[in-house]
Amino acid sequence: MGNFKFNPFTGRLDIVDGTGAGGDVVGPNSSIDGDIAIFSGTTGKLIADSGVGISSVLTSATKITTYNTSDSPASWSKDSRSKVIEVYGWAGGGGGGSGRKGTSASASGGGGGAHGGCFYFKGPASIFGNMESVTIGAGSAGGSAQTTDATNGNPGVSAGGFTSFGNMRCTGGVAGGGGTTTTGAAGGASSTSSGVFQFGVTVGANAGAGSAAGANNAISNGPNNSSTPMSIAPTSGGGGGGANSVTQRQGGNGGNLTNISATVILAGGAGGLESTGIAGSNGNVYTSGGIIAGGTGGGGGGGYSVGAGGATAGGRGGDGNVPGGGGGGGGGGLDTIANSGAGGNGGNGRVIVIEYF
């Protein structure tokens, strides 16, 4: 004969396996599929339906909140479940300068804009406030094309805007200078301030003089850190190519994003060349593999030469990608023939907050 136990949920005797002296338990007459079972009382022999589904407990172990310029200013609220919080921030990139309109070999392309600064911090949730203010800096506009003969190019409109999260802050990239008779000044270095693990801003690339191609921007190497296998910093814009009535001058490339082994992970925008596409290409953004990184800088516009490929003006610099890439410099133009190219725009900033439960 089998063993029986009284089931207080049904008022009946239930057949159980074993002797009943160990861990045999009894439960309700029915339950909801997927609900979590809980002990009823202190005997360890009775279970009940908790009314809580397992799907409501096994939620994502992280919560990711992204803030863009359209959200700024904003206020972030800490989730009560958070144990560790990680924050990435990028400021706006500087716009590129436009090229000079002048005589052959004396009409430089504009300088590339510098990328926005960035910050990173990861720590216990307890050191964060329950609420933190968030500001996202916009990228600056590139300098407008020069339409007047024998006149230098226009610099990028301004530096990129700053980005902040609580007391962490990074400043925007400096705009590239307008082209002159010799060269267009690169976007200068911009300091970062009052933050944790901040990364400095590299300068944009100098533009090529009228007799030279635009300069490529320096690459952005990742730090030797296992938790950050490549740089989160954006890269700056390439310089514009100079105008030359005989030789086509290509714009410089935007900076590449690389890992610590100098392997290119994300290419910068390609510099323009009159016969193959005079405008510089826009910078790129990493979109696969779950890697968080800054945008790369735009390529410099090619310098005007002889109208190859149907060109009617110096090439426009490519835009820096979001977050924080610098704009490329515009190509030079020739007096009475072709206006110079405008500078590319800097990429807007961004903040990403990851909460771990």
C-alpha positions as CSV (number, residue, x, y, z in Angstrom):
1,M,0.0,0.0,0.0
2,G,1.3,3.5,-0.9
3,N,2.1,6.3,1.5
4,F,-0.4,9.2,1.9
5,K,-0.1,12.8,3.1
6,F,-2.9,15.2,3.8
7,N,-2.9,18.1,1.3
8,P,-4.2,21.3,3.1
9,F,-4.8,23.0,-0.3
10,T,-7.2,20.4,-1.5
11,G,-8.4,18.8,1.7
12,R,-7.5,15.3,0.4
13,L,-4.9,12.6,0.9
14,D,-2.2,12.5,-1.8
15,I,-0.1,9.5,-2.7
16,V,3.6,10.3,-2.2
17,D,6.7,8.3,-3.0
18,G,9.2,7.3,-0.4
19,T,8.7,6.9,3.3
20,G,7.5,10.5,3.9
21,A,10.2,11.0,6.5
22,G,12.6,12.9,4.2
23,G,11.9,15.7,1.7
24,D,8.5,14.7,0.2
25,V,6.3,17.7,-0.3
26,V,2.8,18.4,-1.4
27,G,1.4,21.3,-3.4
28,P,-1.9,22.8,-4.6
29,N,-4.4,21.1,-6.8
30,S,-3.4,23.3,-9.8
31,S,-0.9,26.0,-10.6
32,I,-0.1,28.6,-13.3
33,D,2.4,27.3,-15.9
34,G,5.7,29.1,-15.5
35,D,5.0,30.5,-12.0
36,I,7.6,30.1,-9.3
37,A,6.8,27.6,-6.4
38,I,7.4,28.7,-2.8
39,F,7.3,27.0,0.5
40,S,4.1,27.4,2.5
41,G,4.8,27.4,6.3
42,T,7.9,26.3,8.0
43,T,7.7,22.5,7.7
44,G,9.5,22.3,4.4
45,K,6.7,19.9,3.3
46,L,4.2,22.3,1.7
47,I,4.6,24.3,-1.5
48,A,2.3,26.9,-3.0
49,D,2.0,28.9,-6.2
50,S,3.8,32.3,-5.7
51,G,1.8,34.0,-8.4
52,V,5.1,35.3,-9.9
53,G,6.1,34.1,-13.3
54,I,9.8,33.1,-13.9
55,S,9.8,35.3,-17.0
56,S,9.3,38.4,-14.8
57,V,12.3,37.5,-12.7
58,L,14.7,36.5,-15.5
59,T,14.8,39.9,-17.0
60,S,17.9,41.4,-18.7
61,A,20.9,41.7,-16.4
62,T,21.7,45.1,-17.7
63,K,19.9,48.3,-18.5
64,I,21.3,50.6,-21.2
65,T,20.3,54.3,-21.6
66,T,21.5,56.4,-24.5
67,Y,21.4,60.2,-24.6
68,N,21.7,62.2,-27.8
69,T,21.6,65.9,-28.5
70,S,17.9,65.7,-29.0
71,D,17.5,64.5,-25.4
72,S,19.7,67.3,-23.9
73,P,19.5,68.6,-21.2
74,A,18.3,65.5,-19.4
75,S,18.1,63.9,-15.9
76,W,19.2,60.3,-15.4
77,S,17.6,58.3,-12.6
78,K,19.4,55.3,-11.1
79,D,17.6,52.0,-11.1
80,S,17.1,50.6,-7.6
81,R,18.4,47.2,-8.8
82,S,21.8,48.5,-10.0
83,K,24.9,47.1,-8.5
84,V,27.6,48.5,-10.9
85,I,27.3,51.4,-13.4
86,E,29.4,52.2,-16.4
87,V,29.3,55.5,-18.2
88,Y,30.7,56.6,-21.6
89,G,30.6,60.2,-22.8
90,W,31.7,62.0,-25.9
91,A,31.6,65.7,-26.7
92,G,30.9,67.3,-30.1
93,G,33.5,67.2,-32.8
94,G,34.9,70.4,-34.4
95,G,33.9,71.4,-38.0
96,G,36.5,71.6,-40.7
97,G,37.6,74.8,-42.3
98,S,36.8,75.6,-46.0
99,G,39.5,76.0,-48.6
100,R,41.0,79.3,-49.9
101,K,40.0,80.6,-53.3
102,G,43.1,81.8,-55.0
103,T,45.7,81.2,-57.7
104,S,47.1,77.8,-58.6
105,A,49.4,76.4,-56.0
106,S,48.5,79.2,-53.5
107,A,45.0,78.1,-52.5
108,S,45.2,75.7,-49.7
109,G,42.5,73.4,-48.5
110,G,41.0,73.9,-45.1
111,G,42.2,72.2,-41.9
112,G,40.4,69.2,-40.4
113,G,38.4,69.7,-37.2
114,A,39.5,68.0,-34.0
115,H,37.4,65.2,-32.5
116,G,35.4,65.7,-29.3
117,G,36.9,64.8,-26.0
118,C,35.5,61.7,-24.1
119,F,35.3,60.2,-20.6
120,Y,34.7,56.8,-19.2
121,F,34.0,55.5,-15.7
122,K,32.8,52.2,-14.1
123,G,32.1,51.8,-10.4
124,P,29.7,50.7,-7.7
125,A,26.2,52.1,-8.0
126,S,26.5,53.4,-4.4
127,I,28.9,56.2,-5.5
128,F,26.4,57.5,-8.1
129,G,23.6,59.9,-7.1
130,N,20.0,58.8,-7.4
131,M,19.7,61.4,-10.2
132,E,22.5,62.9,-12.4
133,S,22.2,65.7,-14.9
134,V,23.1,65.0,-18.5
135,T,24.2,67.5,-21.2
136,I,25.1,66.4,-24.7
137,G,27.4,68.7,-26.9
138,A,26.6,69.2,-30.5
139,G,29.2,69.0,-33.3
140,S,30.1,72.3,-34.8
141,A,29.3,73.3,-38.4
142,G,32.1,73.4,-41.0
143,G,33.3,76.7,-42.6
144,S,31.2,77.9,-45.5
145,A,32.7,77.7,-49.0
146,Q,34.8,80.7,-50.1
147,T,33.2,82.5,-53.1
148,T,35.4,85.6,-53.3
149,D,38.6,85.6,-55.4
150,A,42.0,85.8,-53.6
151,T,40.4,85.2,-50.2
152,N,41.2,82.8,-47.4
153,G,38.8,80.0,-46.5
154,N,36.5,80.2,-43.5
155,P,37.3,78.4,-40.3
156,G,34.8,75.9,-38.8
157,V,32.0,77.8,-37.0
158,S,33.0,77.0,-33.5
159,A,34.4,74.3,-31.2
160,G,32.1,71.4,-30.6
161,G,29.9,71.5,-27.5
162,F,30.8,70.0,-24.2
163,T,29.2,66.8,-22.8
164,S,28.7,66.1,-19.1
165,F,27.2,63.4,-16.8
166,G,27.0,64.5,-13.2
167,N,30.5,65.9,-12.4
168,M,32.2,64.2,-15.3
169,R,32.7,66.5,-18.3
170,C,34.6,66.6,-21.6
171,T,35.1,69.5,-24.0
172,G,34.4,69.6,-27.7
173,G,36.9,69.5,-30.5
174,V,38.4,72.7,-31.9
175,A,37.3,73.7,-35.4
176,G,39.7,73.6,-38.3
177,G,41.1,76.8,-39.8
178,G,40.3,78.1,-43.2
179,G,42.8,77.6,-46.0
180,T,45.4,80.2,-46.7
181,T,48.1,80.7,-49.3
182,T,50.2,78.1,-47.6
183,T,48.1,75.8,-45.4
184,G,44.9,75.5,-43.4
185,A,45.5,75.3,-39.6
186,A,44.4,72.1,-38.0
187,G,41.8,72.0,-35.3
188,G,43.8,72.4,-32.1
189,A,44.0,70.3,-29.0
190,S,41.1,70.8,-26.6
191,S,41.6,70.1,-22.9
192,T,39.3,67.9,-20.8
193,S,38.3,68.7,-17.2
194,S,36.8,67.4,-14.0
195,G,36.2,63.9,-14.9
196,V,37.4,60.3,-14.3
197,F,39.5,58.4,-16.9
198,Q,39.2,61.2,-19.4
199,F,40.9,61.0,-22.8
200,G,42.5,64.0,-24.4
201,V,41.6,65.4,-27.8
202,T,43.9,64.9,-30.7
203,V,44.4,67.7,-33.2
204,G,42.9,67.6,-36.6
205,A,45.1,67.3,-39.6
206,N,46.8,70.2,-41.4
207,A,45.5,70.8,-44.9
208,G,47.8,70.5,-47.8
209,A,49.1,73.6,-49.4
210,G,48.2,74.4,-53.0
211,S,51.1,72.3,-54.3
212,A,50.4,69.4,-51.9
213,A,47.7,66.9,-50.9
214,G,45.8,67.3,-47.7
215,A,47.4,65.5,-44.7
216,N,45.9,62.4,-43.3
217,N,44.8,62.6,-39.7
218,A,46.7,60.6,-37.1
219,I,45.1,57.3,-36.0
220,S,43.5,56.8,-32.5
221,N,45.2,53.9,-30.8
222,G,43.4,51.9,-28.1
223,P,44.8,51.8,-24.5
224,N,46.4,48.6,-23.3
225,N,43.4,47.7,-21.1
226,S,41.5,44.4,-21.2
227,S,38.2,46.0,-20.4
228,T,38.7,48.6,-23.2
229,P,40.4,46.7,-26.0
230,M,40.5,49.8,-28.3
231,S,40.2,53.5,-27.9
232,I,36.7,54.8,-27.2
233,A,37.9,58.2,-28.5
234,P,36.7,59.4,-31.8
235,T,39.1,60.6,-34.5
236,S,39.7,63.9,-36.2
237,G,39.1,65.1,-39.8
238,G,41.5,65.0,-42.7
239,G,42.8,68.2,-44.3
240,G,41.5,69.5,-47.6
241,G,43.5,69.3,-50.8
242,G,45.0,72.4,-52.3
243,A,43.8,73.9,-55.6
244,N,46.2,73.4,-58.6
245,S,45.4,74.0,-62.3
246,V,47.8,71.2,-63.4
247,T,47.8,68.5,-60.7
248,Q,44.9,67.1,-58.8
249,R,45.4,67.2,-55.0
250,Q,43.6,64.7,-52.9
251,G,42.1,65.5,-49.5
252,G,43.5,63.7,-46.5
253,N,41.8,60.8,-44.8
254,G,40.0,61.1,-41.5
255,G,41.7,59.2,-38.6
256,N,41.3,55.5,-38.4
257,L,40.2,53.8,-35.2
258,T,42.7,51.0,-34.3
259,N,43.3,48.5,-31.5
260,I,46.4,48.3,-29.4
261,S,48.1,46.3,-32.1
262,A,47.5,49.2,-34.6
263,T,45.1,47.0,-36.6
264,V,42.4,49.2,-38.2
265,I,39.0,48.5,-36.6
266,L,37.1,51.4,-38.2
267,A,38.4,53.5,-41.1
268,G,38.1,57.2,-41.2
269,G,36.4,59.0,-44.1
270,A,38.4,58.9,-47.4
271,G,39.8,62.0,-48.8
272,G,38.3,63.3,-52.1
273,L,40.0,63.5,-55.5
274,E,38.6,65.5,-58.3
275,S,38.5,62.7,-61.0
276,T,37.1,60.0,-58.7
277,G,34.8,62.0,-56.3
278,I,35.9,65.3,-55.1
279,A,34.0,65.5,-51.9
280,G,35.5,63.8,-48.8
281,S,33.6,60.8,-47.4
282,N,31.9,61.0,-44.1
283,G,33.4,59.3,-41.1
284,N,32.2,55.9,-39.9
285,V,30.7,54.5,-36.8
286,Y,31.1,51.0,-35.3
287,T,27.8,49.1,-35.7
288,S,28.6,45.5,-34.9
289,G,30.0,43.2,-32.3
290,G,28.7,45.2,-29.3
291,I,31.8,47.4,-29.2
292,I,31.4,50.9,-27.9
293,A,33.6,53.4,-29.7
294,G,33.6,57.0,-31.0
295,G,32.9,58.0,-34.6
296,T,35.8,58.5,-37.0
297,G,36.6,61.8,-38.8
298,G,35.5,62.9,-42.2
299,G,37.9,62.9,-45.1
300,G,39.1,66.2,-46.6
301,G,37.7,67.5,-49.8
302,G,39.9,67.3,-52.9
303,G,41.4,70.5,-54.3
304,Y,39.9,71.9,-57.6
305,S,42.2,71.3,-60.6
306,V,40.9,71.1,-64.2
307,G,37.3,70.1,-63.8
308,A,38.0,66.4,-64.1
309,G,35.0,64.3,-63.5
310,G,32.7,67.3,-64.0
311,A,33.8,69.1,-60.8
312,T,32.8,72.8,-60.6
313,A,34.3,73.6,-57.2
314,G,36.7,72.4,-54.6
315,G,35.5,69.3,-52.7
316,R,33.4,69.6,-49.5
317,G,34.9,68.0,-46.4
318,G,33.2,64.8,-45.1
319,D,31.2,65.0,-41.9
320,G,32.6,63.4,-38.7
321,N,30.4,60.6,-37.5
322,V,28.5,60.4,-34.2
323,P,29.8,60.4,-31.6
324,G,32.3,63.1,-31.7
325,G,34.2,62.7,-35.1
326,G,35.9,65.8,-36.5
327,G,34.8,67.2,-39.8
328,G,37.1,67.2,-42.8
329,G,38.6,70.3,-44.4
330,G,37.3,71.6,-47.7
331,G,39.4,71.7,-50.9
332,G,40.8,74.8,-52.4
333,G,39.3,76.7,-55.3
334,L,40.7,78.7,-58.2
335,D,40.1,82.4,-58.9
336,T,37.5,83.3,-61.5
337,I,36.9,79.5,-62.1
338,A,35.8,77.6,-59.1
339,N,34.8,78.3,-55.5
340,S,36.4,76.4,-52.7
341,G,34.9,73.5,-50.8
342,A,33.1,73.9,-47.5
343,G,34.3,72.2,-44.4
344,G,32.6,69.1,-43.0
345,N,30.5,69.2,-39.9
346,G,31.7,67.7,-36.6
347,G,29.7,64.7,-35.2
348,N,27.4,65.3,-32.2
349,G,28.2,64.0,-28.8
350,R,26.5,61.2,-26.9
351,V,26.3,59.6,-23.4
352,I,25.7,55.8,-22.8
353,V,24.9,54.5,-19.3
354,I,25.0,50.8,-18.6
355,E,23.6,49.6,-15.3
356,Y,24.4,46.0,-14.1
357,F,21.9,44.3,-11.8
